[in-house]
Amino acid sequence: MNKTIGILAHVDTGKTTFSDRILYHMKSIKKIGRVDHKESYLDSDKIERKRGITIYSHVGFFKYKDSNYYIIDTPGHVDFSSSMERAIEVMDYAIILISAVEGIQGHTEMVWKLLSKHKIPTMFFINKIDRDGANIKKVIKEIELEFTKEVFLIKKPLKGKDIERDLIEFIAQKDDMLLEKYLEDKYDKELWVKFMKNYIKERKFFPCFFGSALKDIGIEDFLENLDVLTFTDYQNEEKFSGKIYKIIHDDKENKITFVKALKGKLRVKDKVCLKSLEGEYYEKISQLRVYNGNKFKTLDEIQAGQIFAATGLVHSYSGYGIGDENQSKTYMSSPLKAKVIVSEELNLREVLEKFKILQSEDPALDVVWNEELKEIHICIMGNIQLEVLKEVIKDRFNFKVNFGPCEILYKETILGTTIGYGHFEPLKHYCEVHLKLEPIKRNSGIEFESLCSTDDLTVGNQNLVRTHIFEKNHNGILTGSPITDIKVTLLTGRTHNKHTSGGDFREATFRALRQGLEKASKVLLEPYYSFKIEAPLDLMGRIISDIQKLNGKFETPRTIRDRIIITGRGPVFSFMNYPLEFNSFSKGKGKIIFNYDGYDICHNEEEIIKRIAYKKETDTEYTSTSIFCSKGEGFKVSWKEAEKYMHCLK
């Protein structure tokens, strides 16, 4: 049985030490390292060891009884949450570590939300019980208050003949048949364990364990319980499919693609279909590897449920499918952007190539070349990520970069359905494309569908339109910011047997998209934080006044004895510096937790549009004007008039 277990937590909660300790117990590594000594096994990257934080998702492997375990140690800092979310998608189970002293912290809440979003069965491990101030009961109450009431602290291994009476009672309350057996005092250990396993899988039961990874307390009991309470059922008979969750490059810049095998089998030299938003590619597997830290062994065959790495794949991208697996889901986007600053002796195009390599590893970077300004822009989560990027670029590519100040990354969307028309017909060229644009759920990105008949456009030509929709971020009309939360439907199009070339589809598609945006009702979006503020009760008035002043919204405050807890949501623009102000007036007696919470309507749209002062007519990459041909010469038609000239209106 193959099982993938994710280890997640707020930074400095002991994730990597916990993962290393498990590998050591299972004799998968010979020596237990320490993060503070810069010698942990899974944090093998020198930048990780230098900083003492996990930056990338690392996989460890061990065997226990009848199962193969793949442990994924994920980043605990919010700036690297995109790597964590891609890893979450390939997990069978997740273990959330919580400090017995600090309790639930900011990133822990984001972890819980992401695990809930992806419906990953989850357990808790209360770590650092050896430290002064450790309070297991307090942490359990926090979990019940903030996450779920379906949590139960398991105090001893389930391998014994007896199961804790309180645990049986807890499980019995979830099912009338079990409650009847409990009341009749009928005891069948296998029955109770079976229902526990199923309830965990269905996210109706969240077992909790405790110990100290550093002092090796509770680790063996945890492993025993993990093995008893988890199961998987992967099918090897079906056609192969997998999910790419990580990309790295070796010293020679050869791409190494990390995949979770979901169904079927895969052998060396097999040709696989790589699926992405840009299209499909068929490539051959050169080598199959199973990693344990930065060490690996090669295999001839991979089976469903395994975590493996493949070489030989050129068009693989983090978050996308392989084989029969569908394309990527939408991930959390970054709320900030920064300009890349390089010295004049460096070739900007070569620098751009290196950043594109980094983007293949982390798509959330969303590297953009601004042709008008001759600048490289990247999307980021925060300043720690920029500091790490500087070190990565110096270490891997041997040149230095700096970054401009972090700026809010705005986005644009539409509020109603419209149809955009694009026609490109200068002499010896011909293409026409009709696109329906309609708004979709917030933070969904861009979706594409084709309703075009193959009598009008071949499947290949329809795929060309799709490719151009997803090849880059498309500028909006209001500020030139990326468009999002739009479904694009290809309705119809027209080509010419002699004069249509592939590039014509790009021109017609971009013009159709732009013309549709011109006609649509548009709105500016900005990034938001969700927040939780805990403070002395006498500060409630000041805090509520601040939230309102900063254009935030909040739920009804909760009081616990002499403390107030306020949860809510507000623009990153307004709130990004508030923690400093809060810490000052609360004199360290309060706690504030911010989590990035996606995009929503901009609170000061007019101000931002005026400040950015985007001139849509001078955007050289985009035009809503179509080009038609008459008497051997092309002529331009503005977006307002273009529809009258179209050739395939229905």
C-alpha positions in Angstrom: 0.0 0.0 0.0 1.4 3.4 -1.0 0.6 6.4 1.3 1.6 10.0 0.9 1.6 11.9 4.2 2.0 15.7 4.2 3.6 17.5 7.2 2.4 21.1 7.6 2.7 23.8 10.2 3.5 27.4 11.0 7.2 28.2 10.7 9.4 27.1 13.6 6.8 24.6 14.9 9.2 21.6 14.3 8.0 20.2 11.0 11.4 19.3 9.6 12.7 17.9 12.9 9.5 15.8 13.1 9.9 14.5 9.5 13.6 13.8 10.1 12.8 12.0 13.4 10.3 9.7 11.6 12.8 8.8 8.9 15.4 8.1 11.6 13.0 5.8 13.5 12.3 3.9 10.3 16.0 3.5 9.6 15.5 5.5 6.4 18.4 7.8 7.5 21.3 7.0 9.7 21.6 10.2 11.6 19.1 12.6 13.0 19.9 16.2 12.2 18.8 19.5 13.7 17.5 22.6 11.9 19.2 25.0 14.4 22.5 23.1 13.7 22.0 23.6 10.0 22.1 19.8 9.4 18.5 18.6 9.0 18.2 15.8 6.4 15.1 17.1 4.4 16.1 20.8 4.4 19.1 19.9 2.2 19.3 23.1 0.2 22.1 25.4 1.5 19.8 28.4 1.5 17.3 26.5 3.7 20.0 25.5 6.1 21.4 29.0 6.3 18.0 30.5 7.0 16.7 27.7 9.1 13.4 27.5 7.2 11.8 25.2 4.6 11.6 26.9 1.3 10.7 23.9 -1.0 8.6 20.8 -0.5 10.9 17.9 0.1 10.0 14.2 0.1 11.2 11.4 2.3 10.6 7.7 1.9 10.3 4.8 4.4 8.7 1.4 4.7 6.6 0.5 7.7 4.9 -3.0 8.0 3.0 -3.5 4.7 3.1 0.1 3.5 5.4 2.4 1.5 5.3 5.9 3.0 6.1 9.2 1.2 6.5 12.0 3.7 6.3 15.5 2.2 7.8 18.3 4.4 6.3 21.6 3.2 7.2 25.2 3.7 5.9 26.8 6.9 6.3 30.5 5.9 3.4 32.2 4.1 5.8 33.6 1.4 6.2 30.0 0.1 2.6 28.9 0.4 2.2 28.3 -3.4 4.7 25.4 -3.1 2.8 24.1 -0.1 -0.6 24.2 -1.9 0.7 22.2 -4.9 2.1 19.6 -2.5 -1.3 19.4 -0.7 -3.0 18.2 -3.9 -1.0 15.0 -3.9 -1.4 14.1 -0.3 -3.4 11.2 1.0 -3.3 12.5 4.5 -2.0 15.6 6.2 -0.5 16.1 9.7 -0.8 19.6 11.1 1.8 20.3 13.8 0.9 22.8 16.5 3.3 24.0 19.2 2.1 23.1 22.7 3.4 26.5 23.8 2.4 28.9 21.0 -0.8 27.1 20.0 -2.5 27.9 16.7 -0.5 30.6 14.7 -1.2 32.6 11.6 0.0 30.2 8.9 -1.7 27.2 10.7 -5.0 28.8 9.8 -4.1 29.1 6.1 -3.0 25.4 6.2 -6.4 24.4 7.6 -8.3 26.4 5.0 -6.2 24.8 2.1 -6.6 21.3 3.5 -10.4 21.9 3.8 -10.5 23.3 0.2 -8.7 20.2 -1.2 -10.6 17.8 1.1 -7.5 16.2 2.6 -8.0 13.9 5.6 -6.2 15.5 8.5 -4.6 14.7 11.9 -3.0 16.9 14.5 0.2 16.5 16.4 0.9 18.8 19.3 4.6 19.2 19.3 7.2 20.6 21.9 5.4 19.2 24.9 8.8 19.2 26.7 9.0 23.0 26.7 8.1 25.3 29.6 4.6 26.6 29.2 3.3 23.6 27.2 -0.4 23.2 27.5 -2.0 20.4 25.6 -5.5 21.0 26.8 -5.4 24.6 25.8 -4.3 23.7 22.3 -7.2 21.2 22.0 -9.6 23.9 23.0 -8.1 26.2 20.3 -8.6 23.5 17.7 -12.2 23.0 18.7 -12.8 26.8 18.7 -11.0 27.7 15.4 -11.0 24.5 13.3 -13.3 21.6 14.3 -15.1 20.1 17.3 -14.5 16.6 15.8 -11.0 16.4 17.3 -10.0 13.8 19.9 -6.7 13.5 21.7 -5.5 9.9 21.5 -3.3 9.1 24.4 -2.0 5.6 23.7 -1.3 3.3 20.7 -4.3 1.6 19.1 -2.3 -1.6 18.5 -3.2 -2.9 22.0 -6.2 -5.0 22.8 -8.1 -2.1 24.3 -9.2 1.2 22.9 -9.7 4.2 25.2 -13.3 4.1 26.4 -13.7 7.9 25.8 -12.6 7.4 22.2 -15.2 4.7 21.6 -17.9 6.9 23.1 -16.7 9.8 20.9 -16.9 7.6 17.7 -20.2 6.0 18.7 -22.0 9.3 18.7 -21.5 9.6 15.0 -23.7 6.6 14.0 -26.9 5.1 15.5 -25.7 1.5 14.9 -22.4 2.2 16.7 -24.2 4.0 19.5 -26.4 1.0 20.0 -23.4 -1.3 20.2 -21.7 1.1 22.6 -24.8 1.2 24.9 -25.1 -2.6 24.7 -21.4 -2.7 25.7 -20.6 -4.9 22.7 -16.9 -4.6 22.0 -15.3 -5.3 18.6 -12.0 -3.5 18.2 -11.8 -4.1 14.4 -15.2 -2.5 14.0 -14.3 0.6 16.0 -11.0 1.0 14.1 -12.8 0.5 10.8 -15.2 3.3 11.5 -12.5 5.6 12.8 -10.5 5.0 9.5 -13.6 5.8 7.4 -14.5 8.9 9.4 -11.0 10.2 9.1 -11.1 9.7 5.3 -14.4 11.5 5.1 -13.1 14.4 7.3 -15.6 13.7 10.0 -13.0 12.8 12.6 -9.6 14.4 13.3 -7.4 12.5 15.7 -4.8 14.4 17.7 -1.5 13.1 19.1 1.2 14.7 21.1 4.9 14.5 21.8 8.3 16.2 21.2 10.1 15.6 17.9 13.3 17.1 19.3 13.3 14.9 22.4 11.9 11.8 20.6 8.7 11.7 22.7 5.6 10.1 21.3 7.0 9.5 17.8 6.8 5.7 17.8 3.3 5.7 19.2 2.3 8.2 16.5 3.8 6.0 13.7 1.9 3.0 15.0 -1.4 4.9 15.1 -0.7 6.5 11.7 -0.3 3.0 10.2 -3.5 1.7 11.9 -5.7 4.6 10.9 -4.7 5.2 7.3 -5.4 3.4 4.1 -5.4 4.0 0.3 -6.9 2.1 -2.6 -5.0 3.0 -5.8 -5.7 1.1 -9.1 -2.9 -0.2 -11.2 -5.1 -1.7 -13.9 -6.2 1.6 -15.4 -4.4 3.9 -17.8 -1.7 5.9 -16.2 -2.4 9.4 -14.8 -0.5 11.6 -12.4 -0.2 15.1 -10.9 2.9 17.2 -11.2 3.5 19.0 -7.9 7.2 20.1 -8.1 9.9 21.0 -10.7 13.6 21.3 -10.0 16.6 21.7 -12.2 20.0 20.0 -11.7 23.4 21.6 -12.0 23.2 21.3 -15.8 19.7 22.8 -15.8 18.1 19.5 -16.8 14.5 19.5 -15.6 13.4 17.0 -13.0 9.6 16.5 -12.7 8.1 15.3 -9.4 4.8 13.5 -9.8 2.2 11.7 -7.8 1.0 8.6 -9.7 -2.8 8.5 -9.3 -3.7 5.5 -11.5 -2.0 2.8 -13.6 1.6 2.0 -14.1 4.5 3.8 -15.8 7.7 2.4 -17.2 11.0 3.9 -18.4 10.8 4.9 -22.1 7.0 5.2 -22.0 5.6 8.2 -23.9 3.3 10.3 -21.8 0.8 13.1 -22.4 1.7 16.3 -20.6 -1.4 18.5 -20.1 -1.3 22.1 -19.3 -3.4 25.3 -19.9 -1.3 25.9 -23.0 -2.1 22.5 -24.6 -0.9 18.9 -24.8 2.6 17.5 -25.5 3.8 13.9 -25.9 7.2 13.1 -24.5 9.3 10.1 -23.5 10.3 9.2 -19.9 14.1 8.9 -19.7 14.5 7.9 -16.0 12.2 7.1 -13.1 13.5 8.0 -9.6 12.2 7.6 -6.0 13.7 10.3 -3.8 14.5 10.3 -0.1 15.8 13.8 0.6 18.3 14.7 -2.1 19.2 11.0 -2.6 17.4 8.8 -5.1 17.3 5.3 -6.5 16.1 4.5 -10.0 13.2 2.2 -10.9 12.1 0.5 -14.1 8.4 0.9 -13.2 6.2 3.2 -11.1 2.8 2.1 -9.7 -0.3 4.1 -8.6 0.1 5.9 -5.3 3.8 6.4 -5.6 5.6 9.7 -5.4 8.4 9.7 -8.1 10.5 12.0 -10.2 11.0 11.7 -14.0 13.6 13.0 -16.3 13.3 13.7 -20.0 10.2 15.8 -19.8 10.6 19.3 -21.3 7.0 20.7 -21.3 6.2 19.7 -17.7 4.8 22.4 -15.4 4.1 22.4 -11.6 0.5 21.9 -10.8 -0.5 20.3 -14.2 -1.6 16.8 -15.2 0.3 14.0 -16.8 -1.3 11.1 -18.7 -5.1 11.0 -18.2 -5.1 13.6 -15.5 -6.9 16.8 -16.2 -5.2 20.2 -16.1 -4.4 22.1 -13.0 -6.9 23.6 -10.6 -6.7 27.3 -9.8 -4.2 28.1 -7.0 -3.9 31.1 -4.7 -2.4 34.0 -6.6 0.2 36.4 -5.2 -1.0 39.8 -4.0 2.2 41.8 -4.7 4.5 42.5 -7.6 8.0 43.8 -7.9 10.3 45.0 -10.6 13.6 43.2 -11.2 16.6 45.5 -11.1 19.8 44.4 -12.9 23.1 46.0 -13.7 23.5 47.5 -17.2 26.2 45.0 -18.3 23.7 42.1 -18.0 21.6 41.1 -21.0 17.9 41.5 -19.9 16.7 38.8 -22.3 19.1 36.3 -20.7 18.0 37.4 -17.2 14.4 36.8 -18.4 15.3 33.3 -19.5 16.6 32.5 -16.0 13.5 33.9 -14.4 11.4 31.7 -16.7 13.2 28.7 -15.4 12.3 29.8 -11.9 8.7 30.2 -13.0 8.6 26.7 -14.4 9.4 25.6 -10.8 7.0 28.0 -9.2 4.2 29.2 -11.5 3.0 31.7 -8.9 6.0 33.9 -9.8 4.2 34.8 -13.0 7.2 36.4 -14.7 6.2 39.2 -17.1 8.3 41.1 -19.6 7.0 44.7 -20.1 8.0 45.5 -23.7 7.2 49.2 -23.4 9.3 49.8 -20.2 11.8 47.1 -21.0 11.4 45.7 -17.5 10.9 42.3 -15.9 8.1 42.1 -13.3 7.4 39.2 -10.9 4.5 38.3 -8.6 5.3 37.5 -5.0 3.8 36.9 -1.5 6.2 39.0 0.5 9.7 40.4 1.2 11.1 37.1 2.6 10.5 35.6 -0.8 12.4 38.4 -2.5 15.4 37.9 -0.2 15.5 34.2 -0.9 15.2 34.9 -4.7 18.3 37.1 -4.6 20.2 34.2 -3.0 18.8 31.6 -5.4 19.7 33.6 -8.4 23.3 34.4 -7.2 23.8 30.7 -6.2 22.3 29.1 -9.3 22.9 31.6 -12.1 25.9 33.5 -10.8 24.6 37.0 -11.2 23.1 39.5 -8.8 19.7 41.2 -9.0 17.8 43.6 -6.8 14.1 44.3 -6.6 12.0 47.4 -6.6 9.6 48.0 -3.7 6.7 45.7 -3.4 3.5 47.1 -4.9 -0.1 45.9 -4.8 -1.0 43.7 -7.8 -4.4 44.7 -9.0 -6.6 42.7 -11.3 -9.6 43.3 -13.5 -12.7 41.4 -14.3 -16.2 41.9 -15.9 -19.6 42.1 -14.4 -21.8 40.9 -17.4 -21.7 38.7 -20.4 -20.5 40.1 -23.8 -19.2 38.8 -27.1 -15.9 40.0 -28.5 -15.0 39.9 -32.2 -11.5 39.9 -33.7 -10.6 40.0 -37.4 -7.0 40.0 -38.8 -6.8 40.4 -42.6 -3.8 42.4 -43.9 -2.7 41.3 -47.3 -2.0 37.5 -47.5 -3.3 36.9 -44.0 -6.8 35.9 -42.8 -8.4 34.9 -39.5 -11.6 35.7 -37.6 -12.5 34.7 -34.0 -15.6 35.2 -31.9 -15.4 34.9 -28.1 -18.1 35.0 -25.5 -16.8 36.5 -22.2 -18.7 35.9 -19.0 -17.9 36.5 -15.3 -17.3 33.5 -13.0 -16.7 32.9 -9.3 -14.2 35.2 -7.7 -10.6 33.8 -7.6 -11.3 31.3 -10.3 -8.8 32.6 -12.8 -9.5 32.2 -16.6 -11.5 29.3 -17.9 -11.9 28.2 -21.5 -14.5 26.3 -23.5 -15.1 25.8 -27.2 -18.6 25.6 -28.7 -17.2 26.1 -32.2 -18.3 23.6 -34.8 -15.5 21.7 -36.6 -17.2 22.8 -39.8 -16.0 26.4 -39.0 -12.6 25.7 -37.3 -10.7 22.4 -37.1 -9.9 21.0 -33.6 -6.3 22.0 -34.1 -7.3 25.6 -34.9 -9.6 25.7 -31.9 -6.7 24.6 -29.7 -4.7 27.4 -31.2 -7.2 29.9 -29.8 -7.1 28.1 -26.5 -3.3 28.3 -26.4 -3.3 32.1 -27.1 -5.9 32.6 -24.3 -3.6 31.0 -21.8 -0.1 31.9 -23.1 0.1 35.0 -20.9 -1.7 37.3 -18.6 -3.9 39.6 -20.7 -4.1 43.3 -19.8 -7.4 44.8 -18.7 -8.9 48.1 -19.9 -9.1 50.1 -16.7 -5.5 49.9 -15.4 -3.7 47.4 -17.7 -3.7 44.9 -14.8 -4.2 41.2 -15.5 -7.8 40.1 -16.2 -9.2 37.2 -14.2 -12.4 35.4 -13.2 -13.6 35.2 -16.8 -14.9 32.3 -18.8 -13.9 32.6 -22.4 -16.0 30.5 -24.9 -15.0 30.2 -28.5 -18.2 30.5 -30.5 -17.0 30.4 -34.1 -14.2 31.6 -36.4 -13.1 31.6 -40.0 -9.9 30.8 -41.8 -8.6 30.8 -45.4 -7.0 27.7 -46.9 -4.2 29.7 -48.6 -3.7 32.8 -46.4 -4.2 31.7 -42.8 -1.1 31.0 -40.7 -0.8 30.1 -37.0 0.2 33.7 -36.0 -3.0 35.0 -37.5 -5.0 33.2 -34.7 -3.0 35.0 -32.1 -3.8 38.4 -33.7 -7.5 37.6 -34.1 -7.8 36.1 -30.6 -6.2 39.0 -28.8 -8.3 41.5 -30.8 -11.5 39.6 -30.0 -10.6 39.4 -26.3 -9.8 43.1 -26.2 -12.9 44.1 -28.1 -15.1 42.1 -25.7 -13.4 43.9 -22.8 -14.1 47.3 -24.3 -17.8 46.5 -24.6 -18.2 44.9 -21.1 -18.9 46.4 -17.8 -15.6 46.3 -15.9 -14.5 46.4 -12.3 -11.1 46.6 -10.6 -10.1 43.9 -8.0 -7.6 44.1 -5.2 -6.1 41.6 -2.8 -7.6 41.1 0.7 -6.4 39.8 4.0 -8.5 37.8 6.5 -7.6 38.7 10.0 -8.1 37.6 13.6 -7.3 40.0 16.4 -7.1 39.0 20.0 -6.6 41.8 22.6 -7.7 43.0 26.1 -11.4 43.9 26.2 -10.7 47.5 26.9 -9.1 47.9 23.4 -12.2 46.7 21.5 -13.5 50.2 20.7 -10.1 51.3 19.3 -9.7 48.2 17.2 -13.2 48.4 15.7 -12.7 52.0 14.9 -9.4 51.1 13.1 -11.0 48.3 11.1 -13.7 50.7 9.9 -11.2 53.4 9.1 -9.1 50.9 7.0 -12.2 49.8 5.0 -12.4 46.4 6.6 -15.4 44.4 7.7 -15.7 42.2 10.8 -18.0 39.7 12.4 -19.6 40.0 15.8 -16.8 40.1 18.3 -16.4 37.2 20.7 -15.4 37.7 24.4 -13.5 35.1 26.4 -13.2 36.4 30.0 -11.3 39.7 29.8 -10.3 39.2 26.1 -11.9 40.1 22.8 -11.5 38.2 19.6 -12.4 39.9 16.3 -12.3 38.2 12.9 -12.8 39.9 9.6 -11.5 40.9 6.2 -9.9 44.0 4.7 -7.8 45.2 1.7 -4.1 44.5 1.7 -3.6 48.1 0.6 -5.1 49.4 3.9 -4.0 46.7 6.3 -0.5 45.8 5.3 1.1 48.1 7.9 -1.5 47.8 10.6 0.3 45.0 12.7 3.0 47.5 13.6 0.4 50.1 14.8 -1.5 47.4 16.6 1.6 46.0 18.4 2.5 49.6 19.5 -0.9 50.5 21.1 -1.5 47.0 22.5 1.9 47.1 24.2 2.5 43.4 23.3 -0.7 42.3 25.1 -2.6 41.5 21.9 -2.2 39.1 19.0 -3.0 39.7 15.3 -3.0 37.1 12.6 -3.2 38.0 8.9 -3.8 35.5 6.1 -4.0 36.3 2.4 -7.6 35.8 1.3 -7.7 36.3 -2.5 -9.2 39.1 -4.6 -12.4 41.1 -4.3 -13.8 44.5 -5.4 -11.4 47.3 -5.0 -12.4 49.7 -2.3 -10.9 52.8 -3.9 -11.2 52.0 -7.6 -11.4 55.6 -8.9 -8.3 56.6 -7.0 -6.2 53.7 -8.3 -7.4 54.1 -11.9 -6.4 57.8 -11.7 -3.0 57.0 -10.1 -2.0 54.3 -12.5 -3.2 56.4 -15.5 -3.2 53.5 -17.9 -3.5 54.6 -21.6 -5.1 51.7 -23.4 -4.5 53.3 -26.8 -0.7 53.2 -26.3 -0.6 49.6 -25.1 1.5 48.2 -28.0 0.7 44.5 -27.1 -3.0 45.0 -27.3 -5.5 46.6 -29.7 -9.2 46.2 -30.0 -9.0 47.4 -33.6 -9.6 44.7 -36.3 -8.0 44.7 -39.7 -10.0 44.0 -42.9 -9.0 43.9 -46.5 -10.5 45.7 -49.5 -9.1 45.9 -53.0 -5.8 44.4 -52.0 -5.2 46.7 -49.1 -5.8 46.4 -45.3 -7.8 48.9 -43.4 -8.5 49.3 -39.7 -11.9 49.2 -38.1 -12.4 50.4 -34.5 -13.9 48.1 -31.8 -17.1 50.1 -31.9 -17.7 49.4 -35.6 -15.9 46.0 -36.0 -19.0 43.9 -35.6 -20.6 45.3 -38.8 -17.7 44.1 -40.8 -17.4 40.5 -39.5 -17.6 37.6 -42.0 -19.1 34.8 -40.0 -21.9 36.5 -37.9 -24.8 34.1 -37.2 
